Amino acid sequence: MSEYSISEPVNPASDPQRDTEPADQSQIIYHWVILLGCAMAIGLSFGLSVVGSEGVEIAGLRWRLPGICVMHDVIGIDCPGCGLTRSFVSLAHGDWSRAWLFNPAGPLLFVFFAVQIPFRAIQLWRLRVGAEPMDSPWFYLPLWGIFGVMIVQWFARLIGWLVVA
């Protein structure tokens, strides 16, 4: 017979019969880094604007951000991630078609980042109350799909670049 009555809710974190250990600090840091990184990427997208087809600037200040693609600077061709910043900024401003043109993986990655914010908040809450974080190999499948789209679109653009050159 249990010492708890049906009418009393049981807090799993304070259950004396539950053998819980404090959350691993590295897991907490891991979830915080992903949560803050995704929130910053999406949040900054709203504070930037696309200039022409190649540039991004801080909205209102007209400060243009430098391009950061080493592959484009050294070899002269775009990498699989080229256009993701411009795609995120276009999405933040509601221009879905332009976002797709900058990088077809951009809208998928934007949604993936947006979903990470509540998911990581739930993970941190679970760790705080002493529950195990949710984990499944299936959680990583969308990310692999997005990487696949990035590679496929890159090859398609590369072949188009080679044909034109």
Chimera marker file (.cmm) of the C-alpha trace (Angstrom):
<marker_set name="trace">
<marker id="1" x="0.000" y="0.000" z="0.000" r="1" g="1" b="0" radius="0.5"/>
<marker id="2" x="1.337" y="3.412" z="-0.946" r="1" g="1" b="0" radius="0.5"/>
<marker id="3" x="1.776" y="6.134" z="1.633" r="1" g="1" b="0" radius="0.5"/>
<marker id="4" x="0.291" y="8.655" z="-0.818" r="1" g="1" b="0" radius="0.5"/>
<marker id="5" x="-3.438" y="9.106" z="-1.161" r="1" g="1" b="0" radius="0.5"/>
<marker id="6" x="-5.103" y="9.485" z="-4.527" r="1" g="1" b="0" radius="0.5"/>
<marker id="7" x="-6.121" y="13.072" z="-3.797" r="1" g="1" b="0" radius="0.5"/>
<marker id="8" x="-2.567" y="14.243" z="-3.033" r="1" g="1" b="0" radius="0.5"/>
<marker id="9" x="-0.463" y="15.099" z="-6.085" r="1" g="1" b="0" radius="0.5"/>
<marker id="10" x="3.055" y="13.756" z="-5.915" r="1" g="1" b="0" radius="0.5"/>
<marker id="11" x="5.950" y="15.949" z="-6.935" r="1" g="1" b="0" radius="0.5"/>
<marker id="12" x="8.511" y="13.580" z="-8.520" r="1" g="1" b="0" radius="0.5"/>
<marker id="13" x="11.360" y="15.860" z="-7.490" r="1" g="1" b="0" radius="0.5"/>
<marker id="14" x="10.428" y="15.667" z="-3.793" r="1" g="1" b="0" radius="0.5"/>
<marker id="15" x="9.396" y="12.001" z="-3.727" r="1" g="1" b="0" radius="0.5"/>
<marker id="16" x="11.530" y="10.372" z="-0.991" r="1" g="1" b="0" radius="0.5"/>
<marker id="17" x="11.188" y="6.954" z="-2.637" r="1" g="1" b="0" radius="0.5"/>
<marker id="18" x="12.576" y="8.217" z="-5.937" r="1" g="1" b="0" radius="0.5"/>
<marker id="19" x="16.324" y="7.843" z="-6.275" r="1" g="1" b="0" radius="0.5"/>
<marker id="20" x="17.225" y="11.027" z="-8.126" r="1" g="1" b="0" radius="0.5"/>
<marker id="21" x="20.571" y="12.560" z="-8.739" r="1" g="1" b="0" radius="0.5"/>
<marker id="22" x="21.109" y="16.227" z="-9.447" r="1" g="1" b="0" radius="0.5"/>
<marker id="23" x="21.095" y="17.078" z="-13.139" r="1" g="1" b="0" radius="0.5"/>
<marker id="24" x="24.426" y="16.811" z="-14.894" r="1" g="1" b="0" radius="0.5"/>
<marker id="25" x="25.747" y="20.377" z="-15.282" r="1" g="1" b="0" radius="0.5"/>
<marker id="26" x="26.994" y="19.627" z="-18.799" r="1" g="1" b="0" radius="0.5"/>
<marker id="27" x="23.436" y="18.731" z="-19.895" r="1" g="1" b="0" radius="0.5"/>
<marker id="28" x="22.130" y="21.998" z="-18.494" r="1" g="1" b="0" radius="0.5"/>
<marker id="29" x="24.820" y="23.981" z="-20.292" r="1" g="1" b="0" radius="0.5"/>
<marker id="30" x="24.193" y="22.027" z="-23.520" r="1" g="1" b="0" radius="0.5"/>
<marker id="31" x="20.473" y="22.868" z="-23.529" r="1" g="1" b="0" radius="0.5"/>
<marker id="32" x="21.083" y="26.516" z="-22.562" r="1" g="1" b="0" radius="0.5"/>
<marker id="33" x="23.613" y="26.975" z="-25.386" r="1" g="1" b="0" radius="0.5"/>
<marker id="34" x="21.211" y="25.566" z="-27.982" r="1" g="1" b="0" radius="0.5"/>
<marker id="35" x="18.257" y="27.545" z="-26.597" r="1" g="1" b="0" radius="0.5"/>
<marker id="36" x="20.141" y="30.850" z="-26.537" r="1" g="1" b="0" radius="0.5"/>
<marker id="37" x="21.845" y="30.239" z="-29.894" r="1" g="1" b="0" radius="0.5"/>
<marker id="38" x="18.563" y="29.521" z="-31.666" r="1" g="1" b="0" radius="0.5"/>
<marker id="39" x="16.797" y="32.433" z="-29.964" r="1" g="1" b="0" radius="0.5"/>
<marker id="40" x="19.626" y="34.788" z="-30.931" r="1" g="1" b="0" radius="0.5"/>
<marker id="41" x="19.689" y="33.601" z="-34.558" r="1" g="1" b="0" radius="0.5"/>
<marker id="42" x="15.959" y="34.126" z="-34.940" r="1" g="1" b="0" radius="0.5"/>
<marker id="43" x="15.887" y="37.335" z="-32.891" r="1" g="1" b="0" radius="0.5"/>
<marker id="44" x="18.753" y="38.917" z="-34.811" r="1" g="1" b="0" radius="0.5"/>
<marker id="45" x="16.997" y="38.083" z="-38.079" r="1" g="1" b="0" radius="0.5"/>
<marker id="46" x="14.309" y="40.607" z="-37.153" r="1" g="1" b="0" radius="0.5"/>
<marker id="47" x="16.921" y="43.330" z="-36.547" r="1" g="1" b="0" radius="0.5"/>
<marker id="48" x="18.683" y="42.910" z="-39.876" r="1" g="1" b="0" radius="0.5"/>
<marker id="49" x="17.650" y="43.639" z="-43.452" r="1" g="1" b="0" radius="0.5"/>
<marker id="50" x="18.746" y="42.276" z="-46.814" r="1" g="1" b="0" radius="0.5"/>
<marker id="51" x="20.359" y="44.793" z="-49.171" r="1" g="1" b="0" radius="0.5"/>
<marker id="52" x="20.118" y="43.840" z="-52.822" r="1" g="1" b="0" radius="0.5"/>
<marker id="53" x="20.927" y="40.202" z="-53.352" r="1" g="1" b="0" radius="0.5"/>
<marker id="54" x="24.304" y="40.005" z="-51.645" r="1" g="1" b="0" radius="0.5"/>
<marker id="55" x="24.314" y="42.088" z="-48.490" r="1" g="1" b="0" radius="0.5"/>
<marker id="56" x="22.869" y="42.198" z="-45.002" r="1" g="1" b="0" radius="0.5"/>
<marker id="57" x="22.799" y="45.292" z="-42.825" r="1" g="1" b="0" radius="0.5"/>
<marker id="58" x="21.664" y="46.275" z="-39.357" r="1" g="1" b="0" radius="0.5"/>
<marker id="59" x="18.223" y="47.735" z="-39.910" r="1" g="1" b="0" radius="0.5"/>
<marker id="60" x="17.980" y="51.458" z="-39.257" r="1" g="1" b="0" radius="0.5"/>
<marker id="61" x="21.730" y="51.980" z="-38.874" r="1" g="1" b="0" radius="0.5"/>
<marker id="62" x="22.727" y="51.139" z="-42.447" r="1" g="1" b="0" radius="0.5"/>
<marker id="63" x="25.796" y="49.235" z="-41.182" r="1" g="1" b="0" radius="0.5"/>
<marker id="64" x="26.547" y="46.491" z="-43.652" r="1" g="1" b="0" radius="0.5"/>
<marker id="65" x="27.738" y="43.169" z="-42.231" r="1" g="1" b="0" radius="0.5"/>
<marker id="66" x="30.826" y="41.627" z="-43.811" r="1" g="1" b="0" radius="0.5"/>
<marker id="67" x="30.501" y="38.395" z="-45.764" r="1" g="1" b="0" radius="0.5"/>
<marker id="68" x="31.912" y="35.460" z="-43.824" r="1" g="1" b="0" radius="0.5"/>
<marker id="69" x="32.085" y="32.637" z="-46.382" r="1" g="1" b="0" radius="0.5"/>
<marker id="70" x="35.722" y="31.565" z="-46.557" r="1" g="1" b="0" radius="0.5"/>
<marker id="71" x="34.977" y="29.117" z="-49.377" r="1" g="1" b="0" radius="0.5"/>
<marker id="72" x="33.475" y="31.912" z="-51.488" r="1" g="1" b="0" radius="0.5"/>
<marker id="73" x="36.381" y="34.241" z="-50.698" r="1" g="1" b="0" radius="0.5"/>
<marker id="74" x="39.109" y="31.659" z="-51.428" r="1" g="1" b="0" radius="0.5"/>
<marker id="75" x="37.680" y="29.447" z="-54.200" r="1" g="1" b="0" radius="0.5"/>
<marker id="76" x="35.029" y="31.749" z="-55.617" r="1" g="1" b="0" radius="0.5"/>
<marker id="77" x="32.061" y="29.398" z="-55.240" r="1" g="1" b="0" radius="0.5"/>
<marker id="78" x="29.335" y="29.346" z="-52.625" r="1" g="1" b="0" radius="0.5"/>
<marker id="79" x="29.353" y="26.790" z="-49.810" r="1" g="1" b="0" radius="0.5"/>
<marker id="80" x="26.248" y="24.748" z="-48.848" r="1" g="1" b="0" radius="0.5"/>
<marker id="81" x="25.392" y="27.323" z="-46.174" r="1" g="1" b="0" radius="0.5"/>
<marker id="82" x="25.743" y="30.417" z="-48.346" r="1" g="1" b="0" radius="0.5"/>
<marker id="83" x="22.572" y="32.469" z="-48.227" r="1" g="1" b="0" radius="0.5"/>
<marker id="84" x="21.326" y="31.153" z="-44.872" r="1" g="1" b="0" radius="0.5"/>
<marker id="85" x="21.660" y="34.531" z="-43.138" r="1" g="1" b="0" radius="0.5"/>
<marker id="86" x="19.837" y="36.301" z="-45.970" r="1" g="1" b="0" radius="0.5"/>
<marker id="87" x="17.240" y="33.514" z="-45.944" r="1" g="1" b="0" radius="0.5"/>
<marker id="88" x="16.642" y="33.883" z="-42.181" r="1" g="1" b="0" radius="0.5"/>
<marker id="89" x="16.359" y="37.676" z="-42.492" r="1" g="1" b="0" radius="0.5"/>
<marker id="90" x="13.915" y="37.348" z="-45.392" r="1" g="1" b="0" radius="0.5"/>
<marker id="91" x="11.823" y="34.882" z="-43.390" r="1" g="1" b="0" radius="0.5"/>
<marker id="92" x="11.779" y="37.177" z="-40.371" r="1" g="1" b="0" radius="0.5"/>
<marker id="93" x="10.362" y="39.897" z="-42.612" r="1" g="1" b="0" radius="0.5"/>
<marker id="94" x="7.799" y="37.587" z="-44.228" r="1" g="1" b="0" radius="0.5"/>
<marker id="95" x="9.433" y="37.190" z="-47.651" r="1" g="1" b="0" radius="0.5"/>
<marker id="96" x="9.235" y="33.395" z="-48.026" r="1" g="1" b="0" radius="0.5"/>
<marker id="97" x="9.915" y="33.260" z="-51.779" r="1" g="1" b="0" radius="0.5"/>
<marker id="98" x="13.092" y="35.321" z="-51.495" r="1" g="1" b="0" radius="0.5"/>
<marker id="99" x="14.211" y="33.220" z="-48.529" r="1" g="1" b="0" radius="0.5"/>
<marker id="100" x="13.852" y="30.093" z="-50.669" r="1" g="1" b="0" radius="0.5"/>
<marker id="101" x="15.934" y="31.662" z="-53.456" r="1" g="1" b="0" radius="0.5"/>
<marker id="102" x="18.778" y="32.549" z="-51.083" r="1" g="1" b="0" radius="0.5"/>
<marker id="103" x="18.982" y="28.983" z="-49.743" r="1" g="1" b="0" radius="0.5"/>
<marker id="104" x="16.204" y="26.355" z="-49.972" r="1" g="1" b="0" radius="0.5"/>
<marker id="105" x="17.298" y="24.880" z="-46.640" r="1" g="1" b="0" radius="0.5"/>
<marker id="106" x="16.836" y="28.260" z="-44.933" r="1" g="1" b="0" radius="0.5"/>
<marker id="107" x="13.076" y="27.984" z="-44.257" r="1" g="1" b="0" radius="0.5"/>
<marker id="108" x="13.536" y="24.428" z="-42.957" r="1" g="1" b="0" radius="0.5"/>
<marker id="109" x="16.387" y="25.454" z="-40.676" r="1" g="1" b="0" radius="0.5"/>
<marker id="110" x="14.457" y="28.532" z="-39.484" r="1" g="1" b="0" radius="0.5"/>
<marker id="111" x="11.521" y="26.338" z="-38.434" r="1" g="1" b="0" radius="0.5"/>
<marker id="112" x="13.920" y="23.847" z="-36.822" r="1" g="1" b="0" radius="0.5"/>
<marker id="113" x="15.525" y="26.677" z="-34.805" r="1" g="1" b="0" radius="0.5"/>
<marker id="114" x="12.105" y="28.023" z="-33.806" r="1" g="1" b="0" radius="0.5"/>
<marker id="115" x="11.031" y="24.588" z="-32.545" r="1" g="1" b="0" radius="0.5"/>
<marker id="116" x="14.253" y="24.277" z="-30.531" r="1" g="1" b="0" radius="0.5"/>
<marker id="117" x="13.309" y="27.235" z="-28.322" r="1" g="1" b="0" radius="0.5"/>
<marker id="118" x="10.298" y="25.652" z="-26.562" r="1" g="1" b="0" radius="0.5"/>
<marker id="119" x="11.841" y="22.169" z="-26.789" r="1" g="1" b="0" radius="0.5"/>
<marker id="120" x="15.030" y="23.220" z="-24.977" r="1" g="1" b="0" radius="0.5"/>
<marker id="121" x="12.998" y="25.192" z="-22.416" r="1" g="1" b="0" radius="0.5"/>
<marker id="122" x="11.041" y="21.997" z="-21.667" r="1" g="1" b="0" radius="0.5"/>
<marker id="123" x="14.283" y="20.021" z="-21.426" r="1" g="1" b="0" radius="0.5"/>
<marker id="124" x="15.697" y="22.527" z="-18.934" r="1" g="1" b="0" radius="0.5"/>
<marker id="125" x="12.487" y="22.410" z="-16.909" r="1" g="1" b="0" radius="0.5"/>
<marker id="126" x="12.625" y="18.599" z="-16.850" r="1" g="1" b="0" radius="0.5"/>
<marker id="127" x="16.222" y="18.693" z="-15.617" r="1" g="1" b="0" radius="0.5"/>
<marker id="128" x="15.254" y="21.238" z="-12.966" r="1" g="1" b="0" radius="0.5"/>
<marker id="129" x="12.478" y="19.057" z="-11.511" r="1" g="1" b="0" radius="0.5"/>
<marker id="130" x="14.689" y="15.985" z="-11.539" r="1" g="1" b="0" radius="0.5"/>
<marker id="131" x="13.164" y="14.216" z="-14.541" r="1" g="1" b="0" radius="0.5"/>
<marker id="132" x="15.192" y="12.717" z="-17.331" r="1" g="1" b="0" radius="0.5"/>
<marker id="133" x="15.406" y="14.865" z="-20.462" r="1" g="1" b="0" radius="0.5"/>
<marker id="134" x="13.480" y="13.582" z="-23.468" r="1" g="1" b="0" radius="0.5"/>
<marker id="135" x="15.822" y="11.884" z="-25.907" r="1" g="1" b="0" radius="0.5"/>
<marker id="136" x="15.405" y="9.814" z="-29.005" r="1" g="1" b="0" radius="0.5"/>
<marker id="137" x="17.492" y="9.236" z="-32.113" r="1" g="1" b="0" radius="0.5"/>
<marker id="138" x="14.410" y="10.406" z="-34.053" r="1" g="1" b="0" radius="0.5"/>
<marker id="139" x="14.918" y="13.937" z="-32.706" r="1" g="1" b="0" radius="0.5"/>
<marker id="140" x="17.957" y="14.302" z="-34.963" r="1" g="1" b="0" radius="0.5"/>
<marker id="141" x="16.277" y="13.073" z="-38.160" r="1" g="1" b="0" radius="0.5"/>
<marker id="142" x="14.944" y="16.521" z="-39.202" r="1" g="1" b="0" radius="0.5"/>
<marker id="143" x="18.410" y="18.019" z="-38.813" r="1" g="1" b="0" radius="0.5"/>
<marker id="144" x="19.932" y="15.339" z="-41.051" r="1" g="1" b="0" radius="0.5"/>
<marker id="145" x="17.171" y="16.018" z="-43.582" r="1" g="1" b="0" radius="0.5"/>
<marker id="146" x="17.991" y="19.729" z="-43.559" r="1" g="1" b="0" radius="0.5"/>
<marker id="147" x="21.689" y="18.981" z="-44.070" r="1" g="1" b="0" radius="0.5"/>
<marker id="148" x="20.696" y="16.719" z="-46.971" r="1" g="1" b="0" radius="0.5"/>
<marker id="149" x="18.703" y="19.543" z="-48.566" r="1" g="1" b="0" radius="0.5"/>
<marker id="150" x="21.686" y="21.869" z="-48.118" r="1" g="1" b="0" radius="0.5"/>
<marker id="151" x="24.023" y="19.445" z="-49.882" r="1" g="1" b="0" radius="0.5"/>
<marker id="152" x="21.567" y="18.671" z="-52.713" r="1" g="1" b="0" radius="0.5"/>
<marker id="153" x="20.880" y="22.356" z="-53.422" r="1" g="1" b="0" radius="0.5"/>
<marker id="154" x="24.606" y="23.069" z="-53.265" r="1" g="1" b="0" radius="0.5"/>
<marker id="155" x="25.369" y="20.380" z="-55.839" r="1" g="1" b="0" radius="0.5"/>
<marker id="156" x="22.552" y="21.695" z="-58.057" r="1" g="1" b="0" radius="0.5"/>
<marker id="157" x="23.952" y="25.230" z="-57.865" r="1" g="1" b="0" radius="0.5"/>
<marker id="158" x="27.495" y="23.967" z="-58.353" r="1" g="1" b="0" radius="0.5"/>
<marker id="159" x="26.514" y="22.066" z="-61.492" r="1" g="1" b="0" radius="0.5"/>
<marker id="160" x="24.720" y="25.180" z="-62.754" r="1" g="1" b="0" radius="0.5"/>
<marker id="161" x="27.816" y="27.260" z="-61.997" r="1" g="1" b="0" radius="0.5"/>
<marker id="162" x="30.057" y="24.793" z="-63.853" r="1" g="1" b="0" radius="0.5"/>
<marker id="163" x="27.746" y="24.739" z="-66.876" r="1" g="1" b="0" radius="0.5"/>
<marker id="164" x="27.659" y="28.544" z="-67.032" r="1" g="1" b="0" radius="0.5"/>
<marker id="165" x="31.436" y="28.860" z="-66.507" r="1" g="1" b="0" radius="0.5"/>
<link id1="1" id2="2" r="1" g="1" b="0" radius="0.2"/>
<link id1="2" id2="3" r="1" g="1" b="0" radius="0.2"/>
<link id1="3" id2="4" r="1" g="1" b="0" radius="0.2"/>
<link id1="4" id2="5" r="1" g="1" b="0" radius="0.2"/>
<link id1="5" id2="6" r="1" g="1" b="0" radius="0.2"/>
<link id1="6" id2="7" r="1" g="1" b="0" radius="0.2"/>
<link id1="7" id2="8" r="1" g="1" b="0" radius="0.2"/>
<link id1="8" id2="9" r="1" g="1" b="0" radius="0.2"/>
<link id1="9" id2="10" r="1" g="1" b="0" radius="0.2"/>
<link id1="10" id2="11" r="1" g="1" b="0" radius="0.2"/>
<link id1="11" id2="12" r="1" g="1" b="0" radius="0.2"/>
<link id1="12" id2="13" r="1" g="1" b="0" radius="0.2"/>
<link id1="13" id2="14" r="1" g="1" b="0" radius="0.2"/>
<link id1="14" id2="15" r="1" g="1" b="0" radius="0.2"/>
<link id1="15" id2="16" r="1" g="1" b="0" radius="0.2"/>
<link id1="16" id2="17" r="1" g="1" b="0" radius="0.2"/>
<link id1="17" id2="18" r="1" g="1" b="0" radius="0.2"/>
<link id1="18" id2="19" r="1" g="1" b="0" radius="0.2"/>
<link id1="19" id2="20" r="1" g="1" b="0" radius="0.2"/>
<link id1="20" id2="21" r="1" g="1" b="0" radius="0.2"/>
<link id1="21" id2="22" r="1" g="1" b="0" radius="0.2"/>
<link id1="22" id2="23" r="1" g="1" b="0" radius="0.2"/>
<link id1="23" id2="24" r="1" g="1" b="0" radius="0.2"/>
<link id1="24" id2="25" r="1" g="1" b="0" radius="0.2"/>
<link id1="25" id2="26" r="1" g="1" b="0" radius="0.2"/>
<link id1="26" id2="27" r="1" g="1" b="0" radius="0.2"/>
<link id1="27" id2="28" r="1" g="1" b="0" radius="0.2"/>
<link id1="28" id2="29" r="1" g="1" b="0" radius="0.2"/>
<link id1="29" id2="30" r="1" g="1" b="0" radius="0.2"/>
<link id1="30" id2="31" r="1" g="1" b="0" radius="0.2"/>
<link id1="31" id2="32" r="1" g="1" b="0" radius="0.2"/>
<link id1="32" id2="33" r="1" g="1" b="0" radius="0.2"/>
<link id1="33" id2="34" r="1" g="1" b="0" radius="0.2"/>
<link id1="34" id2="35" r="1" g="1" b="0" radius="0.2"/>
<link id1="35" id2="36" r="1" g="1" b="0" radius="0.2"/>
<link id1="36" id2="37" r="1" g="1" b="0" radius="0.2"/>
<link id1="37" id2="38" r="1" g="1" b="0" radius="0.2"/>
<link id1="38" id2="39" r="1" g="1" b="0" radius="0.2"/>
<link id1="39" id2="40" r="1" g="1" b="0" radius="0.2"/>
<link id1="40" id2="41" r="1" g="1" b="0" radius="0.2"/>
<link id1="41" id2="42" r="1" g="1" b="0" radius="0.2"/>
<link id1="42" id2="43" r="1" g="1" b="0" radius="0.2"/>
<link id1="43" id2="44" r="1" g="1" b="0" radius="0.2"/>
<link id1="44" id2="45" r="1" g="1" b="0" radius="0.2"/>
<link id1="45" id2="46" r="1" g="1" b="0" radius="0.2"/>
<link id1="46" id2="47" r="1" g="1" b="0" radius="0.2"/>
<link id1="47" id2="48" r="1" g="1" b="0" radius="0.2"/>
<link id1="48" id2="49" r="1" g="1" b="0" radius="0.2"/>
<link id1="49" id2="50" r="1" g="1" b="0" radius="0.2"/>
<link id1="50" id2="51" r="1" g="1" b="0" radius="0.2"/>
<link id1="51" id2="52" r="1" g="1" b="0" radius="0.2"/>
<link id1="52" id2="53" r="1" g="1" b="0" radius="0.2"/>
<link id1="53" id2="54" r="1" g="1" b="0" radius="0.2"/>
<link id1="54" id2="55" r="1" g="1" b="0" radius="0.2"/>
<link id1="55" id2="56" r="1" g="1" b="0" radius="0.2"/>
<link id1="56" id2="57" r="1" g="1" b="0" radius="0.2"/>
<link id1="57" id2="58" r="1" g="1" b="0" radius="0.2"/>
<link id1="58" id2="59" r="1" g="1" b="0" radius="0.2"/>
<link id1="59" id2="60" r="1" g="1" b="0" radius="0.2"/>
<link id1="60" id2="61" r="1" g="1" b="0" radius="0.2"/>
<link id1="61" id2="62" r="1" g="1" b="0" radius="0.2"/>
<link id1="62" id2="63" r="1" g="1" b="0" radius="0.2"/>
<link id1="63" id2="64" r="1" g="1" b="0" radius="0.2"/>
<link id1="64" id2="65" r="1" g="1" b="0" radius="0.2"/>
<link id1="65" id2="66" r="1" g="1" b="0" radius="0.2"/>
<link id1="66" id2="67" r="1" g="1" b="0" radius="0.2"/>
<link id1="67" id2="68" r="1" g="1" b="0" radius="0.2"/>
<link id1="68" id2="69" r="1" g="1" b="0" radius="0.2"/>
<link id1="69" id2="70" r="1" g="1" b="0" radius="0.2"/>
<link id1="70" id2="71" r="1" g="1" b="0" radius="0.2"/>
<link id1="71" id2="72" r="1" g="1" b="0" radius="0.2"/>
<link id1="72" id2="73" r="1" g="1" b="0" radius="0.2"/>
<link id1="73" id2="74" r="1" g="1" b="0" radius="0.2"/>
<link id1="74" id2="75" r="1" g="1" b="0" radius="0.2"/>
<link id1="75" id2="76" r="1" g="1" b="0" radius="0.2"/>
<link id1="76" id2="77" r="1" g="1" b="0" radius="0.2"/>
<link id1="77" id2="78" r="1" g="1" b="0" radius="0.2"/>
<link id1="78" id2="79" r="1" g="1" b="0" radius="0.2"/>
<link id1="79" id2="80" r="1" g="1" b="0" radius="0.2"/>
<link id1="80" id2="81" r="1" g="1" b="0" radius="0.2"/>
<link id1="81" id2="82" r="1" g="1" b="0" radius="0.2"/>
<link id1="82" id2="83" r="1" g="1" b="0" radius="0.2"/>
<link id1="83" id2="84" r="1" g="1" b="0" radius="0.2"/>
<link id1="84" id2="85" r="1" g="1" b="0" radius="0.2"/>
<link id1="85" id2="86" r="1" g="1" b="0" radius="0.2"/>
<link id1="86" id2="87" r="1" g="1" b="0" radius="0.2"/>
<link id1="87" id2="88" r="1" g="1" b="0" radius="0.2"/>
<link id1="88" id2="89" r="1" g="1" b="0" radius="0.2"/>
<link id1="89" id2="90" r="1" g="1" b="0" radius="0.2"/>
<link id1="90" id2="91" r="1" g="1" b="0" radius="0.2"/>
<link id1="91" id2="92" r="1" g="1" b="0" radius="0.2"/>
<link id1="92" id2="93" r="1" g="1" b="0" radius="0.2"/>
<link id1="93" id2="94" r="1" g="1" b="0" radius="0.2"/>
<link id1="94" id2="95" r="1" g="1" b="0" radius="0.2"/>
<link id1="95" id2="96" r="1" g="1" b="0" radius="0.2"/>
<link id1="96" id2="97" r="1" g="1" b="0" radius="0.2"/>
<link id1="97" id2="98" r="1" g="1" b="0" radius="0.2"/>
<link id1="98" id2="99" r="1" g="1" b="0" radius="0.2"/>
<link id1="99" id2="100" r="1" g="1" b="0" radius="0.2"/>
<link id1="100" id2="101" r="1" g="1" b="0" radius="0.2"/>
<link id1="101" id2="102" r="1" g="1" b="0" radius="0.2"/>
<link id1="102" id2="103" r="1" g="1" b="0" radius="0.2"/>
<link id1="103" id2="104" r="1" g="1" b="0" radius="0.2"/>
<link id1="104" id2="105" r="1" g="1" b="0" radius="0.2"/>
<link id1="105" id2="106" r="1" g="1" b="0" radius="0.2"/>
<link id1="106" id2="107" r="1" g="1" b="0" radius="0.2"/>
<link id1="107" id2="108" r="1" g="1" b="0" radius="0.2"/>
<link id1="108" id2="109" r="1" g="1" b="0" radius="0.2"/>
<link id1="109" id2="110" r="1" g="1" b="0" radius="0.2"/>
<link id1="110" id2="111" r="1" g="1" b="0" radius="0.2"/>
<link id1="111" id2="112" r="1" g="1" b="0" radius="0.2"/>
<link id1="112" id2="113" r="1" g="1" b="0" radius="0.2"/>
<link id1="113" id2="114" r="1" g="1" b="0" radius="0.2"/>
<link id1="114" id2="115" r="1" g="1" b="0" radius="0.2"/>
<link id1="115" id2="116" r="1" g="1" b="0" radius="0.2"/>
<link id1="116" id2="117" r="1" g="1" b="0" radius="0.2"/>
<link id1="117" id2="118" r="1" g="1" b="0" radius="0.2"/>
<link id1="118" id2="119" r="1" g="1" b="0" radius="0.2"/>
<link id1="119" id2="120" r="1" g="1" b="0" radius="0.2"/>
<link id1="120" id2="121" r="1" g="1" b="0" radius="0.2"/>
<link id1="121" id2="122" r="1" g="1" b="0" radius="0.2"/>
<link id1="122" id2="123" r="1" g="1" b="0" radius="0.2"/>
<link id1="123" id2="124" r="1" g="1" b="0" radius="0.2"/>
<link id1="124" id2="125" r="1" g="1" b="0" radius="0.2"/>
<link id1="125" id2="126" r="1" g="1" b="0" radius="0.2"/>
<link id1="126" id2="127" r="1" g="1" b="0" radius="0.2"/>
<link id1="127" id2="128" r="1" g="1" b="0" radius="0.2"/>
<link id1="128" id2="129" r="1" g="1" b="0" radius="0.2"/>
<link id1="129" id2="130" r="1" g="1" b="0" radius="0.2"/>
<link id1="130" id2="131" r="1" g="1" b="0" radius="0.2"/>
<link id1="131" id2="132" r="1" g="1" b="0" radius="0.2"/>
<link id1="132" id2="133" r="1" g="1" b="0" radius="0.2"/>
<link id1="133" id2="134" r="1" g="1" b="0" radius="0.2"/>
<link id1="134" id2="135" r="1" g="1" b="0" radius="0.2"/>
<link id1="135" id2="136" r="1" g="1" b="0" radius="0.2"/>
<link id1="136" id2="137" r="1" g="1" b="0" radius="0.2"/>
<link id1="137" id2="138" r="1" g="1" b="0" radius="0.2"/>
<link id1="138" id2="139" r="1" g="1" b="0" radius="0.2"/>
<link id1="139" id2="140" r="1" g="1" b="0" radius="0.2"/>
<link id1="140" id2="141" r="1" g="1" b="0" radius="0.2"/>
<link id1="141" id2="142" r="1" g="1" b="0" radius="0.2"/>
<link id1="142" id2="143" r="1" g="1" b="0" radius="0.2"/>
<link id1="143" id2="144" r="1" g="1" b="0" radius="0.2"/>
<link id1="144" id2="145" r="1" g="1" b="0" radius="0.2"/>
<link id1="145" id2="146" r="1" g="1" b="0" radius="0.2"/>
<link id1="146" id2="147" r="1" g="1" b="0" radius="0.2"/>
<link id1="147" id2="148" r="1" g="1" b="0" radius="0.2"/>
<link id1="148" id2="149" r="1" g="1" b="0" radius="0.2"/>
<link id1="149" id2="150" r="1" g="1" b="0" radius="0.2"/>
<link id1="150" id2="151" r="1" g="1" b="0" radius="0.2"/>
<link id1="151" id2="152" r="1" g="1" b="0" radius="0.2"/>
<link id1="152" id2="153" r="1" g="1" b="0" radius="0.2"/>
<link id1="153" id2="154" r="1" g="1" b="0" radius="0.2"/>
<link id1="154" id2="155" r="1" g="1" b="0" radius="0.2"/>
<link id1="155" id2="156" r="1" g="1" b="0" radius="0.2"/>
<link id1="156" id2="157" r="1" g="1" b="0" radius="0.2"/>
<link id1="157" id2="158" r="1" g="1" b="0" radius="0.2"/>
<link id1="158" id2="159" r="1" g="1" b="0" radius="0.2"/>
<link id1="159" id2="160" r="1" g="1" b="0" radius="0.2"/>
<link id1="160" id2="161" r="1" g="1" b="0" radius="0.2"/>
<link id1="161" id2="162" r="1" g="1" b="0" radius="0.2"/>
<link id1="162" id2="163" r="1" g="1" b="0" radius="0.2"/>
<link id1="163" id2="164" r="1" g="1" b="0" radius="0.2"/>
<link id1="164" id2="165" r="1" g="1" b="0" radius="0.2"/>
</marker_set>
